[in-house]
């Protein structure tokens, strides 16, 4: 699932919620990554590495939460659902 957040604060709140035991009884605790400009250094490197490996069978990521970082050319075949949680005027995103 690709979750499109409003901003980095919203993305962090979503990450905390999805990783909590209250959300799906903690099932997604280690299966979600946040992709945005708030990460630097080691955190940024880990984020990029996990994002690039999201299609690899051994990569546990099932949910990608992102804020304005993924542009044209990012093509992942195993993220089947897009959850748009921000306002948009883009016809492509809402069709």
Biopython code that builds the backbone (N, CA, C, O; Angstrom):
import numpy as np
from Bio.PDB.StructureBuilder import StructureBuilder

atoms = [
    (1, "UNK", "N", (0.845, -1.171, 0.000)),
    (1, "UNK", "CA", (0.000, 0.000, 0.000)),
    (1, "UNK", "C", (0.891, 1.235, 0.000)),
    (1, "UNK", "O", (1.898, 1.299, 0.706)),
    (2, "UNK", "N", (0.502, 2.194, -0.795)),
    (2, "UNK", "CA", (1.182, 3.481, -0.836)),
    (2, "UNK", "C", (0.251, 4.498, -0.186)),
    (2, "UNK", "O", (-0.866, 4.710, -0.657)),
    (3, "UNK", "N", (0.709, 5.129, 0.896)),
    (3, "UNK", "CA", (-0.082, 6.117, 1.621)),
    (3, "UNK", "C", (0.545, 7.482, 1.366)),
    (3, "UNK", "O", (1.720, 7.697, 1.664)),
    (4, "UNK", "N", (-0.236, 8.397, 0.818)),
    (4, "UNK", "CA", (0.252, 9.729, 0.501)),
    (4, "UNK", "C", (-0.219, 10.678, 1.599)),
    (4, "UNK", "O", (-1.413, 10.954, 1.719)),
    (5, "UNK", "N", (0.726, 11.177, 2.400)),
    (5, "UNK", "CA", (0.419, 12.036, 3.541)),
    (5, "UNK", "C", (0.490, 13.516, 3.155)),
    (5, "UNK", "O", (1.072, 13.877, 2.132)),
    (6, "UNK", "N", (-0.116, 14.365, 3.997)),
    (6, "UNK", "CA", (-0.133, 15.820, 3.759)),
    (6, "UNK", "C", (1.244, 16.446, 3.898)),
    (6, "UNK", "O", (1.667, 17.232, 3.050)),
    (7, "UNK", "N", (1.941, 16.093, 4.970)),
    (7, "UNK", "CA", (3.244, 16.681, 5.272)),
    (7, "UNK", "C", (4.024, 15.706, 6.151)),
    (7, "UNK", "O", (3.528, 14.630, 6.487)),
    (8, "UNK", "N", (5.244, 16.088, 6.520)),
    (8, "UNK", "CA", (6.089, 15.162, 7.275)),
    (8, "UNK", "C", (5.526, 14.880, 8.671)),
    (8, "UNK", "O", (5.680, 13.770, 9.180)),
    (9, "UNK", "N", (4.880, 15.861, 9.293)),
    (9, "UNK", "CA", (4.261, 15.638, 10.598)),
    (9, "UNK", "C", (3.125, 14.619, 10.480)),
    (9, "UNK", "O", (3.015, 13.709, 11.302)),
    (10, "UNK", "N", (2.292, 14.774, 9.466)),
    (10, "UNK", "CA", (1.195, 13.834, 9.221)),
    (10, "UNK", "C", (1.747, 12.432, 8.956)),
    (10, "UNK", "O", (1.217, 11.445, 9.466)),
    (11, "UNK", "N", (2.807, 12.351, 8.163)),
    (11, "UNK", "CA", (3.430, 11.062, 7.859)),
    (11, "UNK", "C", (3.945, 10.384, 9.129)),
    (11, "UNK", "O", (3.787, 9.174, 9.295)),
    (12, "UNK", "N", (4.557, 11.155, 10.017)),
    (12, "UNK", "CA", (5.063, 10.599, 11.278)),
    (12, "UNK", "C", (3.921, 10.093, 12.158)),
    (12, "UNK", "O", (4.037, 9.047, 12.797)),
    (13, "UNK", "N", (2.819, 10.843, 12.185)),
    (13, "UNK", "CA", (1.659, 10.411, 12.955)),
    (13, "UNK", "C", (1.094, 9.103, 12.397)),
    (13, "UNK", "O", (0.733, 8.202, 13.154)),
    (14, "UNK", "N", (1.022, 9.006, 11.075)),
    (14, "UNK", "CA", (0.532, 7.778, 10.447)),
    (14, "UNK", "C", (1.458, 6.601, 10.745)),
    (14, "UNK", "O", (0.996, 5.498, 11.038)),
    (15, "UNK", "N", (2.753, 6.842, 10.669)),
    (15, "UNK", "CA", (3.734, 5.795, 10.966)),
    (15, "UNK", "C", (3.555, 5.294, 12.396)),
    (15, "UNK", "O", (3.520, 4.088, 12.636)),
    (16, "UNK", "N", (3.443, 6.221, 13.344)),
    (16, "UNK", "CA", (3.253, 5.831, 14.746)),
    (16, "UNK", "C", (1.979, 5.009, 14.917)),
    (16, "UNK", "O", (1.973, 3.998, 15.619)),
    (17, "UNK", "N", (0.905, 5.448, 14.272)),
    (17, "UNK", "CA", (-0.366, 4.727, 14.375)),
    (17, "UNK", "C", (-0.249, 3.317, 13.805)),
    (17, "UNK", "O", (-0.635, 2.348, 14.458)),
    (18, "UNK", "N", (0.280, 3.201, 12.595)),
    (18, "UNK", "CA", (0.352, 1.902, 11.919)),
    (18, "UNK", "C", (1.296, 0.947, 12.644)),
    (18, "UNK", "O", (1.077, -0.264, 12.634)),
    (19, "UNK", "N", (2.341, 1.481, 13.270)),
    (19, "UNK", "CA", (3.283, 0.623, 13.993)),
    (19, "UNK", "C", (2.819, 0.278, 15.408)),
    (19, "UNK", "O", (3.462, -0.516, 16.094)),
    (20, "UNK", "N", (1.722, 0.863, 15.841)),
    (20, "UNK", "CA", (1.239, 0.606, 17.199)),
    (20, "UNK", "C", (0.543, -0.750, 17.292)),
    (20, "UNK", "O", (0.098, -1.311, 16.291)),
    (21, "UNK", "N", (0.462, -1.246, 18.493)),
    (21, "UNK", "CA", (-0.232, -2.515, 18.732)),
    (21, "UNK", "C", (-1.738, -2.379, 18.553)),
    (21, "UNK", "O", (-2.431, -3.376, 18.351)),
    (22, "UNK", "N", (-2.247, -1.157, 18.624)),
    (22, "UNK", "CA", (-3.681, -0.927, 18.463)),
    (22, "UNK", "C", (-4.121, -1.036, 16.999)),
    (22, "UNK", "O", (-5.298, -1.272, 16.726)),
    (23, "UNK", "N", (-3.206, -0.870, 16.078)),
    (23, "UNK", "CA", (-3.528, -0.959, 14.653)),
    (23, "UNK", "C", (-3.286, -2.383, 14.179)),
    (23, "UNK", "O", (-2.146, -2.846, 14.157)),
    (24, "UNK", "N", (-4.336, -3.071, 13.804)),
    (24, "UNK", "CA", (-4.250, -4.453, 13.304)),
    (24, "UNK", "C", (-3.453, -5.345, 14.249)),
    (24, "UNK", "O", (-2.709, -6.227, 13.818)),
    (25, "UNK", "N", (-3.625, -5.095, 15.553)),
    (25, "UNK", "CA", (-2.960, -5.881, 16.593)),
    (25, "UNK", "C", (-1.445, -5.941, 16.414)),
    (25, "UNK", "O", (-0.816, -6.943, 16.755)),
    (26, "UNK", "N", (-0.857, -4.867, 15.878)),
    (26, "UNK", "CA", (0.589, -4.781, 15.719)),
    (26, "UNK", "C", (1.152, -5.524, 14.523)),
    (26, "UNK", "O", (2.369, -5.658, 14.396)),
    (27, "UNK", "N", (0.286, -6.008, 13.644)),
    (27, "UNK", "CA", (0.726, -6.818, 12.504)),
    (27, "UNK", "C", (1.731, -6.082, 11.618)),
    (27, "UNK", "O", (2.669, -6.699, 11.114)),
    (28, "UNK", "N", (1.551, -4.780, 11.420)),
    (28, "UNK", "CA", (2.401, -4.019, 10.497)),
    (28, "UNK", "C", (3.570, -3.318, 11.181)),
    (28, "UNK", "O", (4.231, -2.485, 10.562)),
    (29, "UNK", "N", (3.834, -3.633, 12.425)),
    (29, "UNK", "CA", (4.852, -2.940, 13.227)),
    (29, "UNK", "C", (6.192, -2.766, 12.489)),
    (29, "UNK", "O", (6.767, -1.678, 12.527)),
    (30, "UNK", "N", (6.681, -3.778, 11.841)),
    (30, "UNK", "CA", (7.975, -3.716, 11.143)),
    (30, "UNK", "C", (7.821, -3.759, 9.628)),
    (30, "UNK", "O", (8.771, -4.077, 8.912)),
    (31, "UNK", "N", (6.625, -3.439, 9.141)),
    (31, "UNK", "CA", (6.364, -3.573, 7.711)),
    (31, "UNK", "C", (5.984, -2.257, 7.049)),
    (31, "UNK", "O", (5.352, -2.254, 5.993)),
    (32, "UNK", "N", (6.362, -1.146, 7.655)),
    (32, "UNK", "CA", (5.997, 0.165, 7.127)),
    (32, "UNK", "C", (7.216, 1.082, 7.153)),
    (32, "UNK", "O", (8.004, 1.061, 8.099)),
    (33, "UNK", "N", (7.361, 1.891, 6.095)),
    (33, "UNK", "CA", (8.433, 2.885, 6.061)),
    (33, "UNK", "C", (7.844, 4.247, 5.725)),
    (33, "UNK", "O", (6.822, 4.359, 5.047)),
    (34, "UNK", "N", (8.518, 5.271, 6.218)),
    (34, "UNK", "CA", (8.141, 6.656, 5.952)),
    (34, "UNK", "C", (9.182, 7.239, 4.997)),
    (34, "UNK", "O", (10.379, 7.201, 5.282)),
    (35, "UNK", "N", (8.727, 7.776, 3.871)),
    (35, "UNK", "CA", (9.625, 8.314, 2.852)),
    (35, "UNK", "C", (9.323, 9.798, 2.690)),
    (35, "UNK", "O", (8.311, 10.181, 2.104)),
    (36, "UNK", "N", (10.227, 10.632, 3.225)),
    (36, "UNK", "CA", (10.061, 12.078, 3.089)),
    (36, "UNK", "C", (11.375, 12.777, 3.398)),
    (36, "UNK", "O", (12.378, 12.129, 3.694)),
    (37, "UNK", "N", (11.362, 14.087, 3.330)),
    (37, "UNK", "CA", (12.588, 14.865, 3.479)),
    (37, "UNK", "C", (13.028, 15.045, 4.926)),
    (37, "UNK", "O", (14.050, 15.689, 5.168)),
    (38, "UNK", "N", (12.300, 14.503, 5.893)),
    (38, "UNK", "CA", (12.677, 14.664, 7.298)),
    (38, "UNK", "C", (13.838, 13.755, 7.687)),
    (38, "UNK", "O", (14.436, 13.944, 8.747)),
    (39, "UNK", "N", (14.161, 12.791, 6.865)),
    (39, "UNK", "CA", (15.235, 11.841, 7.171)),
    (39, "UNK", "C", (16.572, 12.365, 6.646)),
    (39, "UNK", "O", (16.648, 12.887, 5.534)),
    (40, "UNK", "N", (17.616, 12.223, 7.449)),
    (40, "UNK", "CA", (18.959, 12.622, 7.037)),
    (40, "UNK", "C", (19.951, 11.559, 7.499)),
    (40, "UNK", "O", (19.648, 10.742, 8.369)),
    (41, "UNK", "N", (21.127, 11.586, 6.907)),
    (41, "UNK", "CA", (22.204, 10.698, 7.330)),
    (41, "UNK", "C", (21.853, 9.233, 7.228)),
    (41, "UNK", "O", (21.383, 8.769, 6.189)),
    (42, "UNK", "N", (22.081, 8.500, 8.312)),
    (42, "UNK", "CA", (21.848, 7.058, 8.360)),
    (42, "UNK", "C", (20.377, 6.739, 8.122)),
    (42, "UNK", "O", (20.049, 5.786, 7.416)),
    (43, "UNK", "N", (19.488, 7.543, 8.717)),
    (43, "UNK", "CA", (18.051, 7.314, 8.527)),
    (43, "UNK", "C", (17.664, 7.447, 7.055)),
    (43, "UNK", "O", (16.871, 6.656, 6.544)),
    (44, "UNK", "N", (18.218, 8.433, 6.385)),
    (44, "UNK", "CA", (17.918, 8.618, 4.961)),
    (44, "UNK", "C", (18.440, 7.450, 4.138)),
    (44, "UNK", "O", (17.746, 6.964, 3.245)),
    (45, "UNK", "N", (19.652, 6.996, 4.429)),
    (45, "UNK", "CA", (20.225, 5.866, 3.707)),
    (45, "UNK", "C", (19.388, 4.607, 3.896)),
    (45, "UNK", "O", (19.144, 3.868, 2.943)),
    (46, "UNK", "N", (18.950, 4.366, 5.130)),
    (46, "UNK", "CA", (18.110, 3.198, 5.406)),
    (46, "UNK", "C", (16.775, 3.306, 4.671)),
    (46, "UNK", "O", (16.292, 2.322, 4.110)),
    (47, "UNK", "N", (16.174, 4.510, 4.673)),
    (47, "UNK", "CA", (14.905, 4.742, 3.990)),
    (47, "UNK", "C", (15.033, 4.439, 2.497)),
    (47, "UNK", "O", (14.196, 3.739, 1.927)),
    (48, "UNK", "N", (16.071, 4.960, 1.875)),
    (48, "UNK", "CA", (16.275, 4.754, 0.436)),
    (48, "UNK", "C", (16.531, 3.284, 0.142)),
    (48, "UNK", "O", (15.998, 2.743, -0.826)),
    (49, "UNK", "N", (17.341, 2.635, 0.970)),
    (49, "UNK", "CA", (17.636, 1.211, 0.767)),
    (49, "UNK", "C", (16.368, 0.358, 0.853)),
    (49, "UNK", "O", (16.139, -0.507, 0.007)),
    (50, "UNK", "N", (15.556, 0.603, 1.863)),
    (50, "UNK", "CA", (14.310, -0.161, 2.008)),
    (50, "UNK", "C", (13.356, 0.131, 0.856)),
    (50, "UNK", "O", (12.672, -0.771, 0.374)),
    (51, "UNK", "N", (13.308, 1.371, 0.419)),
    (51, "UNK", "CA", (12.429, 1.737, -0.684)),
    (51, "UNK", "C", (12.854, 1.042, -1.976)),
    (51, "UNK", "O", (12.012, 0.550, -2.728)),
    (52, "UNK", "N", (14.147, 1.003, -2.226)),
    (52, "UNK", "CA", (14.649, 0.352, -3.434)),
    (52, "UNK", "C", (14.449, -1.163, -3.395)),
    (52, "UNK", "O", (14.363, -1.804, -4.442)),
    (53, "UNK", "N", (14.377, -1.728, -2.208)),
    (53, "UNK", "CA", (14.232, -3.175, -2.049)),
    (53, "UNK", "C", (12.787, -3.622, -1.848)),
    (53, "UNK", "O", (12.542, -4.805, -1.612)),
    (54, "UNK", "N", (11.826, -2.705, -1.935)),
    (54, "UNK", "CA", (10.443, -3.022, -1.581)),
    (54, "UNK", "C", (9.867, -4.182, -2.398)),
    (54, "UNK", "O", (8.957, -4.862, -1.924)),
    (55, "UNK", "N", (10.361, -4.421, -3.585)),
    (55, "UNK", "CA", (9.869, -5.537, -4.402)),
    (55, "UNK", "C", (10.597, -6.855, -4.132)),
    (55, "UNK", "O", (10.163, -7.910, -4.595)),
    (56, "UNK", "N", (11.675, -6.798, -3.403)),
    (56, "UNK", "CA", (12.446, -8.012, -3.108)),
    (56, "UNK", "C", (11.653, -8.896, -2.149)),
    (56, "UNK", "O", (11.087, -8.393, -1.179)),
    (57, "UNK", "N", (11.601, -10.190, -2.400)),
    (57, "UNK", "CA", (10.804, -11.097, -1.565)),
    (57, "UNK", "C", (11.186, -11.096, -0.080)),
    (57, "UNK", "O", (10.338, -11.371, 0.769)),
    (58, "UNK", "N", (12.435, -10.794, 0.241)),
    (58, "UNK", "CA", (12.880, -10.804, 1.634)),
    (58, "UNK", "C", (12.609, -9.484, 2.362)),
    (58, "UNK", "O", (12.764, -9.419, 3.581)),
    (59, "UNK", "N", (12.213, -8.440, 1.646)),
    (59, "UNK", "CA", (11.940, -7.134, 2.254)),
    (59, "UNK", "C", (10.544, -7.163, 2.867)),
    (59, "UNK", "O", (9.573, -7.459, 2.171)),
    (60, "UNK", "N", (10.428, -6.860, 4.158)),
    (60, "UNK", "CA", (9.134, -6.975, 4.838)),
    (60, "UNK", "C", (8.157, -5.818, 4.589)),
    (60, "UNK", "O", (6.999, -5.906, 4.997)),
    (61, "UNK", "N", (8.590, -4.751, 3.938)),
    (61, "UNK", "CA", (7.744, -3.571, 3.783)),
    (61, "UNK", "C", (6.471, -3.868, 2.999)),
    (61, "UNK", "O", (6.518, -4.362, 1.873)),
    (62, "UNK", "N", (5.335, -3.557, 3.615)),
    (62, "UNK", "CA", (4.046, -3.689, 2.955)),
    (62, "UNK", "C", (3.358, -2.342, 2.789)),
    (62, "UNK", "O", (2.453, -2.201, 1.966)),
    (63, "UNK", "N", (3.787, -1.343, 3.575)),
    (63, "UNK", "CA", (3.173, -0.021, 3.525)),
    (63, "UNK", "C", (4.268, 1.026, 3.394)),
    (63, "UNK", "O", (5.216, 1.045, 4.178)),
    (64, "UNK", "N", (4.133, 1.900, 2.395)),
    (64, "UNK", "CA", (5.046, 3.023, 2.194)),
    (64, "UNK", "C", (4.239, 4.291, 2.410)),
    (64, "UNK", "O", (3.273, 4.552, 1.693)),
    (65, "UNK", "N", (4.641, 5.083, 3.407)),
    (65, "UNK", "CA", (4.022, 6.380, 3.660)),
    (65, "UNK", "C", (4.967, 7.426, 3.084)),
    (65, "UNK", "O", (6.145, 7.458, 3.438)),
    (66, "UNK", "N", (4.460, 8.283, 2.198)),
    (66, "UNK", "CA", (5.371, 9.237, 1.603)),
    (66, "UNK", "C", (4.767, 10.633, 1.490)),
    (66, "UNK", "O", (3.551, 10.823, 1.468)),
    (67, "UNK", "N", (5.692, 11.610, 1.417)),
    (67, "UNK", "CA", (5.321, 13.011, 1.256)),
    (67, "UNK", "C", (6.186, 13.587, 0.142)),
    (67, "UNK", "O", (7.373, 13.842, 0.345)),
    (68, "UNK", "N", (5.605, 13.789, -1.021)),
    (68, "UNK", "CA", (6.235, 14.507, -2.137)),
    (68, "UNK", "C", (7.674, 14.115, -2.460)),
    (68, "UNK", "O", (8.480, 14.988, -2.782)),
    (69, "UNK", "N", (8.018, 12.845, -2.386)),
    (69, "UNK", "CA", (9.378, 12.440, -2.746)),
    (69, "UNK", "C", (9.412, 11.490, -3.932)),
    (69, "UNK", "O", (10.430, 11.406, -4.620)),
    (70, "UNK", "N", (8.342, 10.783, -4.182)),
    (70, "UNK", "CA", (8.321, 9.821, -5.273)),
    (70, "UNK", "C", (7.727, 10.501, -6.495)),
    (70, "UNK", "O", (6.591, 10.974, -6.464)),
    (71, "UNK", "N", (8.476, 10.545, -7.536)),
    (71, "UNK", "CA", (8.042, 11.244, -8.739)),
    (71, "UNK", "C", (7.928, 10.248, -9.891)),
    (71, "UNK", "O", (7.964, 9.035, -9.686)),
    (72, "UNK", "N", (7.792, 10.773, -11.086)),
    (72, "UNK", "CA", (7.688, 9.925, -12.275)),
    (72, "UNK", "C", (8.875, 8.977, -12.363)),
    (72, "UNK", "O", (10.007, 9.339, -12.039)),
    (73, "UNK", "N", (8.598, 7.778, -12.800)),
    (73, "UNK", "CA", (9.667, 6.805, -12.990)),
    (73, "UNK", "C", (9.789, 5.802, -11.858)),
    (73, "UNK", "O", (10.501, 4.808, -11.999)),
    (74, "UNK", "N", (9.114, 6.034, -10.735)),
    (74, "UNK", "CA", (9.146, 5.070, -9.636)),
    (74, "UNK", "C", (8.025, 4.083, -9.880)),
    (74, "UNK", "O", (6.847, 4.421, -9.757)),
    (75, "UNK", "N", (8.393, 2.873, -10.222)),
    (75, "UNK", "CA", (7.414, 1.869, -10.619)),
    (75, "UNK", "C", (7.597, 0.628, -9.763)),
    (75, "UNK", "O", (8.599, -0.078, -9.883)),
    (76, "UNK", "N", (6.631, 0.366, -8.906)),
    (76, "UNK", "CA", (6.675, -0.809, -8.045)),
    (76, "UNK", "C", (5.438, -1.635, -8.345)),
    (76, "UNK", "O", (4.317, -1.127, -8.305)),
    (77, "UNK", "N", (5.641, -2.892, -8.643)),
    (77, "UNK", "CA", (4.524, -3.731, -9.069)),
    (77, "UNK", "C", (3.800, -4.429, -7.921)),
    (77, "UNK", "O", (2.743, -5.020, -8.140)),
    (78, "UNK", "N", (4.344, -4.378, -6.694)),
    (78, "UNK", "CA", (3.686, -5.093, -5.608)),
    (78, "UNK", "C", (3.024, -4.171, -4.577)),
    (78, "UNK", "O", (2.677, -4.627, -3.488)),
    (79, "UNK", "N", (2.844, -2.901, -4.892)),
    (79, "UNK", "CA", (2.027, -2.001, -4.080)),
    (79, "UNK", "C", (0.734, -1.800, -4.853)),
    (79, "UNK", "O", (0.702, -1.088, -5.857)),
    (80, "UNK", "N", (-0.324, -2.428, -4.382)),
    (80, "UNK", "CA", (-1.566, -2.483, -5.147)),
    (80, "UNK", "C", (-2.585, -1.422, -4.772)),
    (80, "UNK", "O", (-3.513, -1.157, -5.536)),
    (81, "UNK", "N", (-2.427, -0.821, -3.622)),
    (81, "UNK", "CA", (-3.421, 0.122, -3.130)),
    (81, "UNK", "C", (-2.762, 1.469, -2.869)),
    (81, "UNK", "O", (-1.678, 1.533, -2.290)),
    (82, "UNK", "N", (-3.415, 2.544, -3.297)),
    (82, "UNK", "CA", (-2.946, 3.901, -3.023)),
    (82, "UNK", "C", (-3.986, 4.578, -2.160)),
    (82, "UNK", "O", (-5.160, 4.651, -2.525)),
    (83, "UNK", "N", (-3.551, 5.076, -1.005)),
    (83, "UNK", "CA", (-4.425, 5.779, -0.081)),
    (83, "UNK", "C", (-3.994, 7.236, -0.059)),
    (83, "UNK", "O", (-2.944, 7.566, 0.494)),
    (84, "UNK", "N", (-4.788, 8.102, -0.650)),
    (84, "UNK", "CA", (-4.477, 9.522, -0.776)),
    (84, "UNK", "C", (-5.066, 10.262, 0.415)),
    (84, "UNK", "O", (-6.285, 10.406, 0.511)),
    (85, "UNK", "N", (-4.213, 10.737, 1.329)),
    (85, "UNK", "CA", (-4.665, 11.423, 2.532)),
    (85, "UNK", "C", (-4.265, 12.897, 2.532)),
    (85, "UNK", "O", (-4.016, 13.485, 3.584)),
    (86, "UNK", "N", (-4.208, 13.475, 1.353)),
    (86, "UNK", "CA", (-3.936, 14.910, 1.224)),
    (86, "UNK", "C", (-4.770, 15.446, 0.073)),
    (86, "UNK", "O", (-5.232, 14.694, -0.785)),
    (87, "UNK", "N", (-4.953, 16.759, 0.073)),
    (87, "UNK", "CA", (-5.713, 17.390, -1.005)),
    (87, "UNK", "C", (-4.901, 17.350, -2.290)),
    (87, "UNK", "O", (-3.672, 17.418, -2.264)),
    (88, "UNK", "N", (-5.606, 17.237, -3.424)),
    (88, "UNK", "CA", (-4.916, 17.222, -4.704)),
    (88, "UNK", "C", (-5.849, 17.729, -5.806)),
    (88, "UNK", "O", (-7.069, 17.585, -5.727)),
    (89, "UNK", "N", (-5.248, 18.318, -6.824)),
    (89, "UNK", "CA", (-5.973, 18.703, -8.022)),
    (89, "UNK", "C", (-5.613, 17.792, -9.190)),
    (89, "UNK", "O", (-6.113, 17.960, -10.303)),
    (90, "UNK", "N", (-4.740, 16.829, -8.919)),
    (90, "UNK", "CA", (-4.239, 15.938, -9.960)),
    (90, "UNK", "C", (-5.285, 14.918, -10.371)),
    (90, "UNK", "O", (-5.745, 14.125, -9.549)),
    (91, "UNK", "N", (-5.658, 14.939, -11.628)),
    (91, "UNK", "CA", (-6.600, 13.947, -12.129)),
    (91, "UNK", "C", (-5.977, 12.554, -12.144)),
    (91, "UNK", "O", (-6.682, 11.562, -11.957)),
    (92, "UNK", "N", (-4.683, 12.468, -12.361)),
    (92, "UNK", "CA", (-4.005, 11.169, -12.411)),
    (92, "UNK", "C", (-4.070, 10.478, -11.050)),
    (92, "UNK", "O", (-4.290, 9.268, -10.988)),
    (93, "UNK", "N", (-3.884, 11.219, -9.967)),
    (93, "UNK", "CA", (-3.884, 10.629, -8.638)),
    (93, "UNK", "C", (-5.265, 10.160, -8.198)),
    (93, "UNK", "O", (-5.361, 9.221, -7.409)),
    (94, "UNK", "N", (-6.328, 10.781, -8.679)),
    (94, "UNK", "CA", (-7.652, 10.439, -8.184)),
    (94, "UNK", "C", (-8.426, 9.510, -9.112)),
    (94, "UNK", "O", (-9.569, 9.166, -8.813)),
    (95, "UNK", "N", (-7.836, 9.099, -10.220)),
    (95, "UNK", "CA", (-8.521, 8.171, -11.132)),
    (95, "UNK", "C", (-8.094, 6.758, -10.873)),
    (95, "UNK", "O", (-8.563, 5.838, -11.542)),
]
sb = StructureBuilder()
sb.init_structure("model")
sb.init_model(0)
sb.init_chain("A")
sb.init_seg("    ")
for serial, (resi, resn, name, xyz) in enumerate(atoms, 1):
    if name == "N":
        sb.init_residue(resn, " ", resi, " ")
    sb.init_atom(name, np.array(xyz, "f"), 0.0, 1.0, " ", f" {name:<3s}", serial, name[0])
structure = sb.get_structure()
